[in-house]
Structure formats: C-alpha cells, structure tokens
Amino acid sequence: MRALIAAAIGLAAAFALVFGLTALGSPSGTTSPKPLLTTVPSHP
C-alpha cells in the first residue's frame, strides 16, 4: 500500500512540475540576423 501511495505522490509531483513549466512558458530567445561565418583552414 505504501508503494502505491509513493507512486501516486511521485506522479502528482511530475505532473505539477510539467504544469509549472508549461505555465511559465519557454523563454523568448531571438536569433541573430547575421549568420555565423566559419572558415575552413587552408591545407598545406
């Protein structure tokens, strides 16, 4: 019986965590308009 109660508490905590993160929402990050320029090293 204790295992069932512990499982229910863990499930409720997991749902509360997911619901909390969903309520906060993802941070609004912006991307740079300029692409990152990479250079290939010249071969000897």
N, CA, C and O of each residue as an XYZ file, in Angstrom:
176
protein
N       0.829     -1.202      0.000
C       0.000      0.000      0.000
C       0.867      1.258      0.000
O       0.547      2.256     -0.646
N       1.984      1.182      0.749
C       2.869      2.346      0.778
C       3.474      2.622     -0.586
O       3.690      3.777     -0.953
N       3.751      1.556     -1.343
C       4.320      1.749     -2.683
C       3.325      2.449     -3.599
O       3.713      3.275     -4.425
N       2.053      2.124     -3.456
C       1.026      2.767     -4.274
C       0.909      4.247     -3.941
O       0.760      5.085     -4.830
N       0.978      4.559     -2.656
C       0.901      5.960     -2.236
C       2.133      6.719     -2.732
O       2.016      7.852     -3.198
N       3.306      6.102     -2.635
C       4.519      6.758     -3.101
C       4.475      6.984     -4.609
O       4.922      8.023     -5.097
N       3.940      6.021     -5.342
C       3.826      6.178     -6.792
C       2.858      7.305     -7.136
O       3.108      8.080     -8.059
N       1.769      7.398     -6.406
C       0.795      8.453     -6.662
C       1.396      9.828     -6.354
O       1.160     10.787     -7.088
N       2.166      9.922     -5.276
C       2.796     11.195     -4.927
C       3.830     11.581     -5.988
O       3.919     12.744     -6.380
N       4.604     10.604     -6.448
C       5.597     10.886     -7.478
C       4.952     11.314     -8.783
O       5.448     12.220     -9.453
N       3.857     10.675     -9.150
C       3.158     11.040    -10.373
C       2.567     12.445    -10.262
O       2.612     13.226    -11.212
N       2.018     12.750     -9.099
C       1.454     14.084     -8.899
C       2.549     15.146     -8.950
O       2.339     16.228     -9.500
N       3.718     14.843     -8.379
C       4.825     15.798     -8.421
C       5.307     16.000     -9.852
O       5.622     17.123    -10.249
N       5.366     14.932    -10.622
C       5.808     15.057    -12.015
C       4.822     15.903    -12.820
O       5.233     16.755    -13.608
N       3.527     15.669    -12.625
C       2.535     16.468    -13.338
C       2.596     17.931    -12.901
O       2.426     18.833    -13.722
N       2.838     18.167    -11.605
C       2.935     19.545    -11.128
C       4.146     20.242    -11.745
O       4.077     21.422    -12.088
N       5.249     19.517    -11.884
C       6.450     20.105    -12.480
C       6.209     20.448    -13.947
O       6.568     21.533    -14.406
N       5.603     19.521    -14.674
C       5.330     19.776    -16.091
C       4.333     20.919    -16.244
O       4.488     21.767    -17.123
N       3.323     20.945    -15.400
C       2.328     22.019    -15.491
C       2.952     23.363    -15.148
O       2.619     24.378    -15.760
N       3.857     23.374    -14.171
C       4.529     24.621    -13.811
C       5.405     25.141    -14.926
O       5.407     26.337    -15.215
N       6.149     24.253    -15.553
C       6.998     24.683    -16.659
C       6.160     25.150    -17.845
O       6.544     26.085    -18.546
N       5.031     24.510    -18.070
C       4.157     24.931    -19.167
C       3.542     26.290    -18.870
O       3.378     27.104    -19.778
N       3.204     26.543    -17.624
C       2.600     27.820    -17.270
C       3.616     28.952    -17.410
O       3.261     30.057    -17.821
N       4.866     28.684    -17.073
C       5.884     29.725    -17.204
C       6.181     30.000    -18.674
O       6.422     31.145    -19.055
N       6.165     28.985    -19.476
C       6.419     29.159    -20.903
C       7.911     29.161    -21.182
O       8.737     29.332    -20.285
N       8.225     28.967    -22.438
C       9.631     28.951    -22.821
C      10.132     30.383    -22.971
O       9.368     31.259    -23.376
N      11.391     30.637    -22.655
C      11.918     31.992    -22.803
C      11.945     32.408    -24.273
O      12.256     31.609    -25.156
N      11.615     33.668    -24.511
C      11.565     34.158    -25.885
C      12.961     34.566    -26.318
O      13.380     35.706    -26.118
N      13.670     33.629    -26.910
C      15.008     33.929    -27.398
C      14.958     34.408    -28.831
O      14.117     33.975    -29.618
N      15.861     35.300    -29.157
C      15.902     35.809    -30.524
C      17.191     35.357    -31.174
O      18.229     35.235    -30.523
N      17.107     35.112    -32.457
C      18.291     34.692    -33.185
C      18.920     35.887    -33.868
O      18.249     36.872    -34.177
N      20.200     35.789    -34.096
C      20.923     36.874    -34.742
C      20.581     36.897    -36.232
O      20.514     35.844    -36.866
N      20.365     38.084    -36.795
C      20.063     38.132    -38.228
C      21.261     37.766    -39.096
O      21.095     37.321    -40.232
N      22.461     37.952    -38.567
C      23.658     37.624    -39.342
C      24.036     36.161    -39.099
O      24.084     35.725    -37.949
N      24.301     35.405    -40.149
C      24.730     34.023    -39.943
C      26.159     33.954    -39.440
O      26.964     34.856    -39.671
N      26.453     32.876    -38.755
C      27.817     32.697    -38.271
C      28.690     32.280    -39.440
O      28.404     31.302    -40.130
N      29.752     33.030    -39.653
C      30.649     32.734    -40.757
C      31.778     31.850    -40.254
O      32.485     32.205    -39.310
N      31.938     30.724    -40.875
C      33.026     29.828    -40.500
C      34.010     29.737    -41.650
O      33.623     29.802    -42.817
N      35.266     29.588    -41.322
C      36.300     29.486    -42.350
C      36.950     28.120    -42.263
O      37.154     27.590    -41.171
N      37.268     27.564    -43.390
C      37.949     26.273    -43.443
C      39.441     26.540    -43.490
O      39.892     27.322    -44.327
N      40.226     25.913    -42.614
C      41.677     26.154    -42.663
C      42.270     25.653    -43.967
O      41.868     24.616    -44.494
N      43.236     26.411    -44.477
C      43.853     26.023    -45.745
C      44.751     24.813    -45.535
O      45.476     24.730    -44.544
N      44.697     23.887    -46.466
C      45.521     22.687    -46.367
C      46.940     22.991    -46.827
O      47.129     23.752    -47.776
N      47.905     22.430    -46.194
C      49.301     22.704    -46.599
C      49.646     22.058    -47.941
O      50.773     22.192    -48.419
